[in-house]
């Protein structure tokens, strides 16, 4: 067995190609056996085994810096950099992150939880190394799906200007989470380049360099070679941006991969290596349905006993679209993850998957609204963070009525710090003309969707958590639910925490459905209590509790209060553990109410 705790870049460089291919087989078998035990991203990692082994065969971390874009495909990298024995703790509390994290290992050059960042980060790292006189290569590994994100092009546009010897590896598997969409994806499927061209070019250049006449001849033809190349092979977008282009190369042919990366390494110019890989490679179920195997739950976690909030939201949206031809569904490469496959199948002309381009999705939705359509943009809370400027400039100022389905709001579990949905509330409450709803079961989800679509102006957000959605009692609600006055202590909360707060004998419950703007009626209720405890599955700084307290103080409230909320980054653990650690589960609420 080659794969072990001691495997490293130095060892790889001493192996034969046959041994490296055997190592790839071992890694793939290891991933197939272990990822279902821990949960995590399987298909993307199976597709990049050879690529990662090739990278570590050619380069040496941490002196060379590898920046993974959407680093969920970095498991092989972790195995090759001293984390083999820690792998059983992947995506668990105090265990390995599911993404690269520099705090975890010096071999992780940059954090990598969100897409389209690698080129910008790698360019900054390369420039800093140049300024400090440090040796080493910088490699950005970016997928074709991430290449649909606008920041990737902002980075590409600056690469040649800053003249760094930056190597960009384009991992082209024709997939993001859903299949890659748009002109970029179409372009990549059409683009071809001749490897023989680069081999012949290198041979001619080497031949000419051995004589003075040859050197002069080389100079004289330099002005025509690009013209000839364009005529014969055509140009491409990357070369137009000033990058040398190599590929495409078979991303599962280890020998060719290593050879191409060696060429890129000695180019001494910004370049892009186009690698064609297959997501789920080596595991038939993942090859046939890489979307389903993009992220998998660990064995023994069981299936959901109830429909999830995401599935329910998608089904309810379809019901609304059946009755209203102005409703459109918008997603950023997450059709299935956000439940929009239903409207996509039934009303394809009113469904838009824009690729990994959340900023575009938000402004595109505003454009739909400007002409009288009723767009619903379904997006994870963590990815909505990218849209702050668009929320203010494109939606808020002119009061465009758009609806946000904010999925994975609150704790998300094992994906850890980069994916927690804890920041959307402080962000949205700072944007004028915004209303936020927070259902806690399927019944209130339906109510909140109706209110967001038809009883709201401007930006209307419906935020809901990851996981199962309880059916809920069939009762009428206004913008809040109040249990009635029985005590002088009140719990104020919203979202799934409502399901923990009920029936605590020492406290009454005020469950907010429309959490912002703060309801005057709800504030009046709370002002009549001697003690108010706020529980919030989100950031304390800028959260609803702080906003609610301002309303209480304006009413002369002089009682006691506490705020239990999140005050820092939250690492990987299961959701129940995260809630308990934050004091937001039922036991935590009881301890707080009883002042234990």
N, C-alpha and C positions, 0 to 999 in steps of 0.2 A: 504494500500500500504506500503510495506516494504522499497523498494528502495527510497532513498531520499538523501538530502544534508548531513544528519547527519550519514549516514551509515559508519561503521568503523570496524576494526578488533575486537575491544573490544565488540562491539554490536554483531558481528557474534558469538563470543564465548559463548554468553548467549542465543543464539537462539536454539530452538529444530531443529532436522533434518528436520521435516516437514516444519518449517518456512524457513529454508535455501533452501529447494527445491522450495518453493514458490518464494523466492528471485531470484533463478536462472531463473524461468519462467518470472519474471518481467524484469530481465536484458535482457533476450533474446528478449522479446517483445520490450523493449526500443531500443535495437540495430537495430532490423529490421525496426523500425519506424524512427529512427534518422540518422543512417549512410547514407541512400540515400539522406537525406537533406544536409549533410555536405560533402558527398563523403568520401571514405576511404576504409579500408579493412574489408569486411563484413564476408566472409566465415570463415576466420581464427579465428575471435573473437567469432562467434557463436559456434565454435568447442571447445573453451576453457573456457566457462562460469563456468561449474562445477569445473574444475581444479583450476581456479582462486579463486573461493569461498572457495574451500577446503584449498588452500594455506593460505588464510587469516583467515580461521578458526583455523588452527594449529599454524601459525606463526604470529608475530606482527611486522609490519614495523613501523618506520624505524630502530628499534633495530635489527630486523632480516632483512637480505638483500636478495631481490629477483631480480635476473638478468635475464631479458628476452632476448632470442636470436631472432633476427629479431623481434623487439618489436612491430610490427604491430598488434600483438594479445594481446596488453596490455590495450584495452579499458575497460574491466571489472575491471582491476586493478585500472584504473583511477577513475572509478565510485565508487569504494570502499575506495578511499583515498582522499575524499574531493573535487572532481572535477566534481561532478554531474551538478551543475548549470552552469559550464563553457563549458559543452559538446557541446552546439550549436555552439561554436566557434572553434570546432575541425578542425585542418588543415587550419585555416584562419590566416590572418595577425594579429599578436599580440594575437593569441588565443592558444589553446592547440596544442601541437605537436602530430602528428600521431604516435609517438614513445616515449619510455621513455626518459626523459631528467632530469638529476639531478638539473639543473638550474630551472626547472619548479616545482619540488616537492622533498622534502626530502625523500619521499617514493620511488622515482625512484633511485635505487642504481647505475645504470650505463646506459649510452646512448646505444640505441639498434636499429640502423637503418640497419646495415649490418649483414649478417649471420655468424654463426660458431664462434662467439667471446665469448659467455657467459661463457664457462668453464674456459677459460684463465682468464677472468676478475673476475669471482667469486673466483677462486683460489687465485688470488692476493689479493682480498678483505679479504678473510678468513685468509690468512697468516698475513696480516697487523693487523687485529683484534687480532689475537693470540699474535703477538709481542707487541701490545699495551695493552694487558690484558683486552680487551673488551669482554663482554658477547654477545651472539647472534649467530644465525644460518645463514648460507649462502646457498642459493638455486639457482642453475642455471637451467633455463627452456629452453630446446633446442628441436627443432623439428627433425623428421627423415630426412627431406630434408637438414637441416643445418648440420646434422651429416655426410653428404657426403663431407663437406668442410675439407680440410686438417688441418686447425688450430684447429678444434675440437679434432682431434687425438693428436695433439701436447699437448693440454691441458690435455686430458685423460691420456696420458703417464706420466704426472707429478703429477697427483692427489695423488696417493698412496705414491709417493716419498716424498712429502711434508707433508704427514700425517695429513692433515686437516680433520675436521669433515664436509666435503662438501657433500651436497645432490644435485644430478643431477636428474632432472625430464625430462625424455625422452617423449615428446609429439609425439606419433607415429600415424599420420593420413594418412600415405602413400602418402602424397602430399608435394610438395614445391610450386612453382608457376605453373610449369607443374608437372606431376606425377613424384615422386621420381624415380631415375634411378640408376642402378648399383648393385654391389654385396651387398652393405650395405642394400639397400632396400630389396633385396631378402632374406638376412639373417634375417632381422627383421620380415619378414612375416613367416619365418619358426620357429623362436625361441619361445619356450614356457617354462613356469616355473610353478611349482606347489605351490600354496599358502599354501596348507595343509602342505607341507614340512616345511615351516618357522614357522607355528603355532606349529607343533609337536616338532620342534627343540627348540623353546622357552620354551615349557612346560617341556621338558626333562631337559633342562638346569636349569630351576627354581627348579625342583624337586631335582636334584643332588646337588644344591648349599646349601641345608638345612642340610647337614651332612658332617662330615669330610670324611667319607668313600666315599660319593658321589662326593666330591670335587676331591679326588684322582682318582676315577673312571673316572671322566670327563677329567682329565689330561691324563690318560692312553689311552683313545679312541680318543683324539684329532688328533692323527696322521693318523687315519684310516677313520675319518668321511668324509674328502674331497674325498678320493678314492671311498668310498661308494656312496657319492653324485654324483660324476662324472659318475659312472657306471649306476646309476638309472636314474638320471635326465639330464645327460650330463652337460658340462660346457658351458660357453659362453665367448665372447670376453671381456666383461666388467669385469668378475671375473678374467680372465687371466691378466687383467691390475691392479688387486688389489682392485676392488670395490665390495662391497656387492651388490647383485642384487635382487630386489623385483619386482614381476609382471609376466606377464602383468596384469594390472587391468583395468577394464572398466572405461574409463574416464568420463562417464556420470552417473555413480553410485556414488552419492555424499557420501553416508555412507562408502562405501568401499574405496573411495579415501581418506577420512579423516583418516580412520583407518590405511591405508598403510603409509600415511605421518607421522602419530604419531609414527609408528614403526620406520620409517627412522630417525625421530627426536631423538629417544632415543638410536639409534644404536651406536653412538659415534665412528663411522668409516666412511670413504668415501663410499658412496653408490649411486646406481642408481635406481630410481623408474620408471618402464616402464609403461606408460599410453597409452591406446588405445582410440583415440577419432575420431570423424567423423567431417570433415570440413563441415561447413554450417549447423550443427546440429539444427534442429527445424524449418528450412525454406526450403521447398522442392526444389524450384529452385536452391538454393545454394548447397543443398545436391546432386542434380543430376548433377550440373555443377559447381563445386567449383572453377575451373580455371577461368570461366567467372565472378564469384562473388568474386574472390580474392581481387580485387580492383575495386571499382565502382565510377562513376562520380556522382556528386550531381544532384538532380532533377532540371530540368530547364536549365541545361547547354547545352542540345541539342546534337544531333549527329554531327559528322564532315560533313561539306558540301563538303569536298574534301578527297581524299585518304590521309592517313597519310604518313609521310616519311618512317615509319617502314613498312607499307603494300607495299608501292611502291618499297622499297629496296628489299623486299622478292620476289616480282613478277619479278623484273628485274634480280635478281640472278637466278631464275628458268629459265628465257629466256637464260641466259648465259650458264647455266648447260645443257640446251638442245643441245647447239652447242659444248660444251667442256666437255668431259667425265672425265677430270682431276679435275674439280671443285667439292669441298666438302663443306658442310655447317656444322659449329660447333656452339653449344650453351651450356650455363651453366644453364640448367633448365628453359630456357625462350624461348621455341620454338615459341609459339604464340605471345608473347610480342614483339619479334624482327622480326616477319614476316617470319620465316624460316619454317613454317608449309607446305609451298608450295613445297619446295625442299624435305622436309621430306616425304611427301606423294608420290611424283613422283619418287624420287630416294632414297629410304630408305637405300640402301647400301652405299650411299655417304653422309648420314646425321648422325651426332653424337651428342647426348645430354649426356653430361658427368656429369650432376648433378651440385649442387652448388659448383663448383670447378674451379674457373676462372684460377688459376695458372696452373692447370693441362691442361685446355683447350688450353691455350696459348702454352705450351710446346708440347702438343699433336699435335697441328697445325704445329709446327716446325718439328716434326717427319714426318708428312705427306709430308711437303714440301721437306724434306731431300731425299725422294724417288720419287720426281717428281710430286707430286699432287699439286693442287692449292687451299689451304684451305682458307675459309672465316669464321672468327670468329666474330659472331654478339653478341655484349655485350653492356650493358648500360655504359655510361661514368663513372658513379660513381663506378661501379664494376671493370672496367678496372684498377682502381687505385691499385688493389691487385697484378697486374701483372708486376710491374716495374722491378723486378729482372729478370723475365723470358724474358721481352722485350730486356734487355741488353744482358744477358748471352746466351739465347737460340736462339734468333732471330737476333739480331744486329751483333754480332761479326762475325758470319759466313755468314752474308747477306742472311739469309733464306727469301725467298719471301712468305710472308703471307699477307693476306688482313684483315683489321679490319673494320667491320661495327660498328661505334661508335654511338649507339642510345642514345637518351635523352641527347644530347650535349647542354650545355647551361642551362638556367633556366628550371626547371621541375615543378614548381608550388607548389601544396599543400603538397608534401612529405617533403619539407623543407631542412634544413641544410645537413642532411646525404645523400641526393640523388641528390643534384645539380650537373650538369655536367660541372663544371667550371675549372677542374684541368687537364684535359687530354692534353690540348695544352702545358702548361708549362712542363708537364711530358714528352710528346713525342718529343718535340723539343730538349730535352737534350739527346736523344738517337740517336747515329749515324746511318746512313743508313735508315732514316725514312722520308717518304713523307706524307704530310697531305693535304687532299682535303676537301672543305667545300661548298657543293651545297646549293642553296637557293630556288630551286623549282624542280619539277619533271624532267624537261628537263635537268637541270644541274646535277641532281642526276644520271641520266643515263650516262651522259658524264663522271662524276667523277668515277663511278663504272668501266667503260671501261678503263679509264686511270689507275686506281689502279690495275686492273687485268693484263693489257697487256702493259702499258707504264711505269711501275715502277719496280724498283728492291727493294730488302730488305723488310722492313715494309712499307706497303701502307695503310693509314688510311683514311676512308671516314666518316666524322662526320656530323651528322644531328640532328635537334632538335625534341623534342616531338611535336606532333600535325600535323595539316593539311599541306599538301605540295601543294602550288599553281602549276598550270599547267606550267606556264612560257612561255615566247616567244620562238618560234622556230627560233633561230638565231645561227650562228656559234660562238663558243667561243674558245679562246686559254686557257691559264692558268689564265686569268683575263678578266674582262669586263671593258671598259673605255668609259665614255660618251662623251669624246672629250673636247677640251679646249675652255671654254666660260668665265671663271672667273679666278681670281688669288687665289681662295680658293678651296681646294680639300678635299673631304671626302674619307677616306680609310676604308673599312670595309669588312666583309665576313659573310657567313651563312645567316640566316633569316633576319639579320639587313639590308641586301641589299634591301629588300622589303620596308624598311622605308626610305632609303636614297635617292631614286630616286626623281627627279623633285623638289628638293629644289632649288629655283631660284638663290640663292647667291653662290652656290657651285657646282662644278663638282663631279662626282662619279667615284671612282676606286674600283670595286668589285673584290676581290681576290677569285679565285676558288682553285688554288693550293696555299695554304697559307704558306706552308713550304716545302723545303727551299724557301727563299724569291726570287722572280723572279727579275733578273737584269733589265729586261724591265720595270716591274712595278715600281721599284725604280727609274729608269731614268725618268719615267713620273712624279712621285711625286716630284722629285728634281727640276722640272721646275716651281713649285708653291711657292708663298710667304707665304701661310699659309696652313698647313695640319692638319686636324682633324681626329683622329683615334677613331673609335667606335668598341668595342670588347666585345662580350658576353662571357666573361671568365675572369680569373684573370689578373689583370694589371701586377703584378710582374711575370716576365717570359713569358709574352704573346707575341703575334705576333707584336703588336705595338712597343714594345721595340726592337725586332729583326729588324723590318722594319726601325726604326730610325737609328740603327747602319749602315744599308746600305745607308741611306740618308746622314748621316754625313760623310761617307767614300767618298761620291760624292761631298762634299763641301757644303752641304745644310746649309744655315744660316738663314732660314726663321723662322716663328713662328709655333708652333705645340701644340696640346693638345691631351691628351689620356683620353678617357672616358671608363672605364672598372670597373671590380669588385675588391674591396679591402678588403673584409671580408666575413664572413659566411652570407648566405642569408636564412632567415627564410621562413616559409610557407606563401603563398599568391597565388593568381592566376598569371599566367605567364605575363599577360598584366600589372598587378600592379608591378611585379618585374622588368620588363623592364622599366616602367615609373620611378620607384624609383631610378633606376640606371642611369637615363638620357639616355637610349638607345632606347626609342621609337621615333617616328617621331617628336613629340613636343620637346623632349629633344635635338634632333639633331638640330632642328631649333634654339632653345635657344642658344646652343653652337656656332653655326655658326654666329649668330647675336650678340654673346657676351652679352646676356641678363642676 
